Amino acid sequence: MKVYNLFLFIGLAAIYSCSSTKNKPTADTKMVFLDEYIFPNKIMLNNTEIGGLSGIDSYEDKYVLVCDDSKNPRFYMADVQINNTLIDTVIFQKVVEFSLDDPFMETTFFDLESVLYREVSEELLFSSEGNIKDKRDPSLFKTTAEGSFVNSYSIPSYFYAESEQGPRHNGTFEGLARSFNNDGFWVATELPLKKDGEEPKTTETYSPVRITYYNWENENPQRQFIYQLDKIDKRPKGDFAVNGVSEIFMVSTEKMLVLERSYSSGWGKKANGLKIYEINITNAENSLEKENLSEEKIETVEKKLVFDLASLRKKLTSKSIDNIEGICFGPTLENGHKTVLLISDNNFNKLDPQVNQFLLFEILE
């Protein structure tokens, strides 16, 4: 009996040690949680419901947020009032619907996922996942601040919707990040192309996503690297589980933050898993001309954990992390440290209500 108890103790100690170090941050970039704000559902502005917030960017102490309602694509201008370390309130001031008087805007399917504001030209860049099932390509395009088309960017043929082994439905252009010196921007796919690798499972898989760089002034992509997705942490109790990249964000000239979002059905308030990783893109191998990653020996970038958002659940209003899809810089704190603001997409979900969640973090480097 004593021997059994000894082995039991050793076994439990080993399990505890693994669980306590499994999600321990290892990145140089540190994030400290400051505050949460919930914007109510079903609030209307100019006959549009505020929600489906899939991307955010900051400019001149204001914020632009994009809505992923494909039936009425639009974006909002908002004031997020932050008092040092607390979010006082969020005021949506203006809604902008796109002008469809250009052939590109008439023929493009808008499933908008991210937005960047380019201050020098007062233009907005959007990423759209398209509609792969209906053979509608994903896209990258710019508009004026009033929603009129400016130009679009060319995408490699392996992103075309008509490709049988190309992109997965709802798995294309999900995240945007401006380069730290603002010469250009990066766009990340949410899931691997079919020919590149598998969708993540609860076991280890080869699941690389492509993160592609564009110069603002050049419509063709310049370079690309690949990022390996985590396996799915929780075995679904229902029939659906997924993990993919929901947003990317540059914190320095070399370092990018990658937000991985997973979902496992049947877990209630614990269904979402969200982790932020840091990667150094300086020496990342260029995969732009590689048609099939499963056949090429391309090295994925090393990633280090910055923050596991599951650790926040007990501190939050609903005791849950919602569908986080956007990230941008917030104001600089009195101590000189930068902040970042994360937002969630409530999916206009009426059967299982979700929230418009704003999370504020302090950045330590």
C-alpha positions as CSV (number, residue, x, y, z in Angstrom):
1,M,0.0,0.0,0.0
2,K,2.8,2.4,0.8
3,V,4.5,1.6,-2.5
4,Y,1.2,2.2,-4.3
5,N,0.8,5.6,-2.6
6,L,4.4,6.5,-3.5
7,F,3.8,5.7,-7.2
8,L,0.5,7.6,-7.0
9,F,2.2,10.6,-5.6
10,I,4.9,10.5,-8.2
11,G,2.3,10.2,-11.0
12,L,0.2,13.1,-9.7
13,A,3.3,15.2,-9.3
14,A,4.4,14.5,-12.9
15,I,0.9,15.4,-14.2
16,Y,0.8,18.6,-12.2
17,S,4.3,19.5,-13.4
18,C,3.3,19.0,-17.1
19,S,0.0,20.9,-16.8
20,S,1.7,23.8,-14.9
21,T,4.4,24.3,-17.6
22,K,2.4,23.4,-20.7
23,N,1.0,26.9,-21.3
24,K,3.8,28.9,-19.6
25,P,4.8,31.9,-21.6
26,T,8.2,31.7,-23.2
27,A,8.3,34.7,-25.5
28,D,10.3,37.9,-25.1
29,T,7.1,39.9,-25.5
30,K,4.9,40.0,-22.3
31,M,1.2,40.9,-22.1
32,V,-0.5,42.0,-18.9
33,F,-4.3,42.0,-18.8
34,L,-5.8,45.3,-17.8
35,D,-9.5,45.4,-18.4
36,E,-12.6,44.1,-20.2
37,Y,-15.6,45.9,-21.8
38,I,-18.7,44.4,-23.2
39,F,-20.6,46.4,-25.8
40,P,-24.3,45.4,-25.7
41,N,-25.9,43.3,-28.5
42,K,-28.7,44.5,-30.7
43,I,-27.6,48.2,-30.7
44,M,-28.6,49.9,-34.0
45,L,-26.7,52.7,-35.8
46,N,-28.3,54.0,-39.0
47,N,-30.5,50.9,-39.5
48,T,-27.5,48.5,-39.0
49,E,-26.9,46.3,-36.0
50,I,-23.5,46.7,-34.4
51,G,-21.8,43.3,-34.2
52,G,-19.9,40.8,-36.3
53,L,-16.7,42.8,-35.4
54,S,-14.0,40.8,-37.1
55,G,-11.2,43.4,-37.4
56,I,-10.0,46.6,-35.7
57,D,-7.3,49.3,-36.3
58,S,-6.5,52.5,-34.6
59,Y,-5.7,55.9,-36.1
60,E,-5.5,59.4,-34.6
61,D,-6.9,58.1,-31.2
62,K,-9.9,56.8,-33.1
63,Y,-10.8,53.2,-34.2
64,V,-12.1,51.6,-37.4
65,L,-13.9,48.2,-37.0
66,V,-15.0,46.0,-39.8
67,C,-18.2,43.9,-39.8
68,D,-18.3,40.5,-41.5
69,D,-22.0,40.6,-42.4
70,S,-21.8,39.5,-46.1
71,K,-25.3,40.6,-46.8
72,N,-24.5,44.2,-45.9
73,P,-20.7,44.6,-45.7
74,R,-19.8,47.7,-43.7
75,F,-17.3,49.3,-41.3
76,Y,-17.7,51.5,-38.3
77,M,-15.8,54.5,-36.9
78,A,-15.7,54.4,-33.1
79,D,-14.2,56.1,-30.1
80,V,-12.8,53.7,-27.5
81,Q,-12.4,55.8,-24.4
82,I,-9.6,54.4,-22.3
83,N,-8.6,56.0,-19.0
84,N,-5.1,54.8,-18.3
85,T,-5.7,51.1,-17.6
86,L,-9.5,51.0,-17.9
87,I,-11.9,51.0,-20.8
88,D,-14.5,53.6,-19.8
89,T,-16.8,53.3,-22.8
90,V,-17.1,52.5,-26.5
91,I,-19.0,54.9,-28.7
92,F,-19.8,53.9,-32.3
93,Q,-20.0,57.2,-34.2
94,K,-20.4,56.3,-37.8
95,V,-21.2,53.4,-40.1
96,V,-19.9,53.3,-43.7
97,E,-21.4,51.0,-46.3
98,F,-19.4,50.3,-49.4
99,S,-20.1,51.9,-52.8
100,L,-20.7,49.2,-55.4
101,D,-20.2,51.4,-58.5
102,D,-16.9,49.7,-59.5
103,P,-16.8,46.4,-61.3
104,F,-14.6,44.9,-58.6
105,M,-17.0,45.8,-55.9
106,E,-20.0,44.5,-57.9
107,T,-18.4,41.0,-58.4
108,T,-16.5,40.5,-55.2
109,F,-18.0,38.4,-52.3
110,F,-17.4,40.2,-49.0
111,D,-16.7,38.1,-46.0
112,L,-14.6,40.8,-44.4
113,E,-12.2,39.7,-41.7
114,S,-9.6,42.4,-41.0
115,V,-8.9,46.1,-41.7
116,L,-5.9,48.4,-41.7
117,Y,-6.0,52.2,-41.9
118,R,-3.3,53.9,-44.0
119,E,-2.9,57.3,-42.6
120,V,-0.7,58.8,-45.4
121,S,-3.5,58.3,-48.0
122,E,-6.5,58.1,-45.6
123,E,-7.4,54.8,-47.2
124,L,-8.6,51.5,-45.7
125,L,-7.3,48.0,-46.6
126,F,-9.6,45.0,-46.2
127,S,-9.2,41.3,-46.3
128,S,-12.1,39.1,-47.5
129,E,-12.4,35.3,-47.3
130,G,-14.6,35.2,-50.4
131,N,-16.9,32.2,-50.7
132,I,-14.9,29.1,-51.7
133,K,-18.0,26.8,-52.0
134,D,-19.4,29.2,-54.6
135,K,-16.1,29.7,-56.4
136,R,-15.7,33.3,-55.2
137,D,-12.1,34.2,-54.7
138,P,-10.7,35.7,-51.5
139,S,-9.5,39.3,-51.9
140,L,-7.4,42.2,-50.7
141,F,-8.6,45.6,-51.6
142,K,-8.5,49.3,-50.6
143,T,-11.2,51.9,-50.3
144,T,-11.5,55.5,-49.4
145,A,-12.7,56.4,-45.9
146,E,-16.2,56.8,-47.5
147,G,-16.2,53.2,-48.9
148,S,-15.3,53.9,-52.5
149,F,-13.0,51.4,-54.3
150,V,-9.4,52.4,-54.8
151,N,-7.5,49.3,-55.9
152,S,-7.0,45.6,-55.2
153,Y,-4.0,43.3,-54.8
154,S,-3.1,40.3,-56.9
155,I,-3.2,36.9,-55.2
156,P,-1.2,33.8,-56.1
157,S,-3.2,31.2,-58.1
158,Y,-3.0,28.7,-55.3
159,F,-5.5,30.9,-53.4
160,Y,-8.0,30.8,-56.2
161,A,-11.4,29.4,-55.2
162,E,-11.6,27.2,-58.3
163,S,-8.5,25.2,-57.4
164,E,-9.6,21.7,-56.3
165,Q,-6.7,21.5,-53.8
166,G,-6.7,25.1,-53.0
167,P,-8.2,27.0,-50.1
168,R,-10.7,25.6,-47.6
169,H,-14.1,27.3,-47.2
170,N,-13.9,29.9,-44.4
171,G,-10.1,29.3,-44.2
172,T,-8.5,32.0,-46.3
173,F,-7.5,35.6,-45.7
174,E,-8.3,36.1,-42.0
175,G,-5.6,38.4,-40.5
176,L,-3.8,41.6,-41.6
177,A,-0.8,43.3,-40.0
178,R,1.0,46.4,-41.2
179,S,4.8,46.2,-41.3
180,F,6.4,48.0,-38.3
181,N,7.9,50.6,-40.6
182,N,4.6,50.8,-42.5
183,D,6.2,50.1,-45.9
184,G,3.6,47.3,-46.5
185,F,1.5,44.7,-44.9
186,W,1.1,41.0,-44.1
187,V,-1.9,38.8,-44.7
188,A,-2.5,35.4,-43.1
189,T,-4.7,32.5,-44.1
190,E,-6.8,31.0,-41.3
191,L,-6.3,27.3,-42.4
192,P,-3.9,25.4,-44.6
193,L,-4.6,25.0,-48.3
194,K,-5.9,21.5,-49.0
195,K,-2.7,20.5,-50.9
196,D,-0.5,22.1,-48.2
197,G,-1.6,20.0,-45.2
198,E,-4.4,18.9,-43.0
199,E,-6.7,20.9,-40.8
200,P,-5.7,20.6,-37.2
201,K,-7.0,17.6,-35.2
202,T,-6.7,16.5,-31.6
203,T,-3.5,14.7,-32.6
204,E,-0.4,16.3,-34.2
205,T,-0.7,17.1,-37.9
206,Y,1.2,19.0,-40.5
207,S,-1.0,22.1,-40.7
208,P,0.9,25.1,-42.2
209,V,-0.7,28.4,-43.0
210,R,0.8,31.0,-45.4
211,I,1.6,34.5,-44.2
212,T,2.3,36.8,-47.2
213,Y,3.9,40.2,-47.5
214,Y,2.9,43.0,-49.9
215,N,4.4,46.5,-50.4
216,W,1.7,49.2,-50.3
217,E,2.7,50.4,-53.7
218,N,3.0,47.1,-55.5
219,E,-0.1,45.0,-56.2
220,N,1.9,41.7,-56.4
221,P,3.1,39.8,-53.3
222,Q,6.7,40.1,-52.4
223,R,7.5,37.2,-50.0
224,Q,5.9,34.6,-47.7
225,F,6.6,32.3,-44.9
226,I,4.7,29.4,-43.2
227,Y,3.4,29.0,-39.7
228,Q,2.5,25.7,-38.1
229,L,-0.8,25.5,-36.3
230,D,-1.3,23.9,-32.9
231,K,-3.3,20.7,-32.5
232,I,-6.9,21.1,-31.1
233,D,-6.7,21.0,-27.3
234,K,-10.1,19.7,-26.5
235,R,-11.8,16.7,-28.1
236,P,-15.2,18.0,-29.2
237,K,-18.3,16.6,-27.4
238,G,-20.3,17.4,-30.5
239,D,-19.3,17.0,-34.2
240,F,-17.2,20.1,-34.8
241,A,-13.7,21.4,-33.9
242,V,-11.3,23.8,-35.5
243,N,-8.1,25.7,-34.9
244,G,-6.7,28.5,-37.1
245,V,-5.1,31.9,-37.3
246,S,-7.6,34.7,-36.5
247,E,-5.3,37.7,-36.5
248,I,-1.7,38.8,-36.8
249,F,0.1,41.9,-35.5
250,M,3.6,43.4,-35.7
251,V,5.1,44.6,-32.4
252,S,8.6,45.4,-33.8
253,T,10.4,45.2,-37.1
254,E,11.2,41.5,-36.5
255,K,8.5,40.2,-34.2
256,M,4.9,39.3,-35.1
257,L,2.1,38.2,-32.8
258,V,-0.1,35.5,-34.1
259,L,-3.5,34.8,-32.5
260,E,-4.6,31.2,-32.8
261,R,-8.3,30.5,-32.1
262,S,-9.7,27.1,-31.6
263,Y,-13.3,25.9,-31.0
264,S,-14.5,22.5,-29.8
265,S,-18.3,22.0,-29.7
266,G,-20.0,20.8,-26.6
267,W,-17.8,22.6,-24.1
268,G,-20.0,25.6,-23.3
269,K,-18.1,28.6,-22.0
270,K,-14.9,26.7,-22.4
271,A,-15.4,25.9,-26.1
272,N,-13.1,28.6,-27.3
273,G,-9.3,28.4,-26.9
274,L,-7.2,31.4,-27.8
275,K,-3.4,31.7,-27.6
276,I,-1.1,34.5,-28.7
277,Y,2.3,33.5,-30.0
278,E,5.4,35.5,-30.9
279,I,7.4,34.7,-34.0
280,N,10.6,36.3,-35.4
281,I,10.2,36.7,-39.1
282,T,13.8,38.0,-39.9
283,N,15.2,34.8,-41.3
284,A,11.9,33.0,-42.3
285,E,12.3,30.9,-45.4
286,N,10.4,32.3,-48.5
287,S,7.6,30.0,-49.5
288,L,5.9,32.3,-52.0
289,E,6.8,30.3,-55.1
290,K,6.1,26.9,-53.5
291,E,2.9,25.4,-54.9
292,N,2.6,22.4,-52.6
293,L,4.0,22.7,-49.1
294,S,3.4,19.1,-48.2
295,E,5.9,18.2,-50.9
296,E,8.4,20.9,-50.2
297,K,10.9,21.0,-47.4
298,I,10.1,24.5,-46.1
299,E,11.0,25.3,-42.5
300,T,8.2,26.7,-40.4
301,V,8.9,29.7,-38.2
302,E,9.6,29.0,-34.5
303,K,6.8,30.2,-32.2
304,K,6.9,31.1,-28.5
305,L,3.8,31.5,-26.3
306,V,3.0,35.1,-25.2
307,F,-0.4,34.6,-23.5
308,D,-3.0,31.9,-23.1
309,L,-6.3,33.7,-22.9
310,A,-7.9,30.8,-21.1
311,S,-6.2,32.0,-18.0
312,L,-8.5,35.0,-17.9
313,R,-11.9,33.2,-17.8
314,K,-12.4,33.6,-14.1
315,K,-11.7,37.4,-14.3
316,L,-14.2,38.1,-17.1
317,T,-17.9,39.1,-17.0
318,S,-19.3,36.0,-18.6
319,K,-16.5,33.8,-17.4
320,S,-15.6,33.0,-21.0
321,I,-13.3,34.2,-23.8
322,D,-15.4,34.9,-26.8
323,N,-14.6,34.7,-30.5
324,I,-11.6,37.0,-30.6
325,E,-10.8,38.2,-34.1
326,G,-9.1,41.6,-34.0
327,I,-6.1,43.2,-32.4
328,C,-4.6,46.7,-32.7
329,F,-2.5,49.2,-30.7
330,G,-4.4,51.2,-28.0
331,P,-3.1,54.3,-26.2
332,T,0.3,54.6,-24.6
333,L,0.1,54.3,-20.8
334,E,1.5,56.9,-18.3
335,N,4.5,54.6,-17.7
336,G,5.4,54.7,-21.4
337,H,4.3,51.2,-22.2
338,K,2.1,50.5,-25.2
339,T,-1.3,48.8,-25.0
340,V,-3.1,46.5,-27.4
341,L,-6.9,46.1,-27.7
342,L,-8.5,42.8,-28.7
343,I,-12.1,42.5,-29.9
344,S,-14.5,39.6,-30.5
345,D,-17.0,38.8,-33.2
346,N,-20.5,37.9,-31.8
347,N,-21.5,36.3,-35.1
348,F,-25.0,37.9,-34.6
349,N,-25.6,34.6,-32.8
350,K,-29.2,34.3,-31.6
351,L,-29.3,30.7,-30.7
352,D,-26.3,30.7,-28.4
353,P,-25.7,34.4,-27.6
354,Q,-22.2,35.7,-27.9
355,V,-20.8,39.1,-26.9
356,N,-18.9,42.1,-28.4
357,Q,-15.9,41.7,-26.1
358,F,-13.1,44.3,-25.8
359,L,-9.9,43.2,-23.9
360,L,-7.1,45.7,-23.0
361,F,-3.6,44.5,-22.4
362,E,-0.3,46.2,-21.5
363,I,2.7,45.2,-23.7
364,L,6.1,44.6,-22.0
365,E,9.1,44.0,-24.2
